[in-house]
Every structure is written in C-alpha cells, then in structure tokens.
Amino acid sequence: MFGAGAVRVLWQGEGERGSAWALVGFAGLLLQNAAFAGVIALRLALASTAADGVGADTGLWALHDALFTLNGTFLALALVGLSVGGLRTGLVRPWHGRWGLVSAALMLGSAVLTPWVMDRLGPLEHLGLAGWLMWVVWIVVYGIVLLRAEPGRPTGR
C-alpha cells in the first residue's frame, strides 16, 4: 500500500520531468518483500527442523542471517528511489530526503559488509541497526506526507 501510494503521488510530477525514481523505489520495495518472504520461510524451516535433531539448523541460521542482512540492499534501493523522487518533485522536505539517503547508505554499507557483520560482533553490526532505525523515522514521516497529499495536484513546491 505504501509503495503504491508513493508511486501514485509522485508519478505526475516525475512524468513531467521525464524521470522514474518512484519506480526505482517501488522495485526496491517489491524486492524487499520477496527477500523478507524468504526470511520468513527460513524461520518456518528452522522451527520445523529444530526438534528433528537433523542438524540443519546451523546452515539454515547462516542462510537466514545472510538473507536478512542482504535485505538491506533492497530497502536501500527503495529509500534512494522514493527519497530522490520525493526531493525532485517537492513532495518531501530536504531534511527528509537527506535522512532517507543517509539511511540508505547505512543499510547498503551493512549489506556490503555482510560477511564481516555475520562473522563477528562489533561496530559494523550497528550500521544496519542505525540505518533501520532511521528508516522507521523516514517511513513514518513519508506516510504522513502521503496522507496529506492532495490527489491530482502537482507535488512540486
């Protein structure tokens, strides 16, 4: 719903400029949902194999952690697309757009550093946490902006 609403509001302003950042963000949201569905499937597999004593849980946990961390790549894509689209059309305020881009950079950094984040606890694991916490603020504010947007009205300020 959020992604479709964002594309709907941004589409007119972006069409006038010949850009499609909203679609980039929407693609990121679709990929993020697919990756997270994989995370949930792995959690179900872990729950069903834990009592069996098969020993598959170690490999499943490693795959779960890797997919969960790499999920940040798709969330970063969504943040970049919707932040840039929002900035270019005037839908979001400059601070909000920059907030989303910093959050995206932290999430992408965490995803790129996945092998090191998974192997050892340390400061690198906080990149993803900081990016995720920033995303929570970003999506709440973006949702409020979308609720206040008037249908059919150009978004540029």
C-alpha positions in Angstrom: 0.0 0.0 0.0 2.8 2.4 0.9 4.7 1.9 -2.3 1.7 2.1 -4.5 0.6 5.3 -2.7 4.0 6.8 -3.1 4.2 6.0 -6.9 0.7 7.4 -7.3 1.6 10.7 -5.7 5.0 11.0 -7.3 4.1 9.8 -10.8 2.6 13.0 -12.2 5.5 15.2 -11.1 8.1 12.7 -12.3 6.3 12.2 -15.6 6.6 16.0 -16.3 10.4 15.8 -15.6 11.0 12.5 -17.5 12.2 10.6 -14.5 11.1 7.4 -12.8 12.6 7.4 -9.3 9.3 6.4 -7.8 9.5 3.2 -9.9 13.1 2.5 -8.7 11.8 2.9 -5.1 8.8 0.6 -5.9 11.1 -2.0 -7.3 13.2 -1.9 -4.2 10.0 -2.4 -2.1 8.9 -5.4 -4.2 12.4 -7.0 -3.9 12.5 -6.3 -0.2 9.1 -8.0 0.2 10.4 -11.0 -1.7 13.6 -11.2 0.3 11.7 -10.9 3.5 9.3 -13.7 2.4 12.5 -15.8 2.1 13.5 -14.8 5.7 10.1 -15.9 7.0 10.3 -19.2 5.1 13.7 -19.9 6.6 12.2 -19.1 10.1 9.5 -21.7 9.4 12.0 -24.2 8.3 14.1 -23.6 11.4 11.0 -24.1 13.6 10.2 -27.4 11.9 13.7 -28.8 11.9 14.8 -27.7 15.4 13.0 -30.6 17.1 14.1 -33.2 14.5 17.7 -33.2 15.5 18.8 -33.2 11.8 21.5 -30.6 12.4 20.3 -28.5 9.5 19.6 -25.6 11.8 23.2 -24.3 11.7 23.1 -23.9 7.9 19.6 -22.5 7.9 20.5 -19.9 10.5 23.5 -18.8 8.4 21.3 -18.5 5.3 18.7 -16.7 7.4 21.2 -14.2 8.7 22.7 -13.6 5.3 19.4 -13.0 3.6 18.2 -10.8 6.4 21.3 -8.6 6.2 21.2 -8.5 2.3 17.6 -7.5 2.6 19.0 -4.1 3.4 20.2 -3.7 -0.2 16.6 -3.7 -1.4 15.5 -1.4 1.4 18.3 0.9 0.4 17.1 0.9 -3.2 13.6 1.8 -2.0 14.9 4.6 0.2 17.0 6.0 -2.7 14.2 5.9 -5.2 11.5 7.3 -3.1 13.8 9.9 -1.4 15.2 11.2 -4.7 11.7 11.1 -6.3 10.3 13.0 -3.3 13.0 15.6 -3.4 12.8 16.2 -7.2 9.0 16.6 -7.1 9.0 18.7 -3.9 6.9 16.1 -2.1 9.3 15.7 0.8 11.3 18.4 2.6 15.1 18.5 2.0 15.9 17.2 5.5 13.6 14.2 5.0 15.1 13.3 1.6 18.7 13.6 3.1 17.6 11.5 6.1 16.4 8.7 3.7 19.6 8.8 1.7 21.8 8.5 4.8 19.6 5.6 6.0 20.1 4.0 2.6 23.9 4.4 2.8 24.0 2.8 6.2 21.8 -0.1 5.1 23.8 -0.6 1.9 27.0 -0.4 3.9 25.8 -3.1 6.2 24.7 -5.3 3.3 28.0 -4.9 1.5 29.8 -5.8 4.7 27.6 -8.9 5.4 30.5 -11.4 5.7 32.1 -9.3 8.4 28.9 -8.5 10.1 27.9 -12.2 10.3 31.3 -13.4 11.4 31.9 -11.2 14.4 30.1 -9.0 16.7 31.3 -5.4 16.7 30.7 -1.9 15.5 29.9 -3.0 11.9 26.6 -4.6 13.0 25.4 -1.2 14.2 25.5 0.2 10.7 22.4 -1.8 9.7 20.7 -1.1 13.1 21.3 2.7 12.7 20.0 2.6 9.1 17.0 0.6 10.1 16.1 3.0 12.9 16.5 5.9 10.5 14.2 4.1 8.1 11.5 3.8 10.7 11.5 7.6 11.1 11.7 8.1 7.4 8.7 5.8 6.6 6.5 7.3 9.3 7.2 10.8 8.1 6.7 9.8 4.4 3.4 8.1 5.3 2.2 11.3 6.9 3.3 13.3 3.8 1.4 10.9 1.6 -1.7 11.1 3.8 -1.6 14.9 3.5 -1.0 14.9 -0.3 -3.9 16.0 -2.4 -4.8 13.7 -5.3 -4.3 15.2 -8.8 -2.4 18.1 -7.5 1.2 18.6 -8.7 3.7 17.8 -5.9 6.3 20.5 -6.8 6.5 23.3 -4.3 
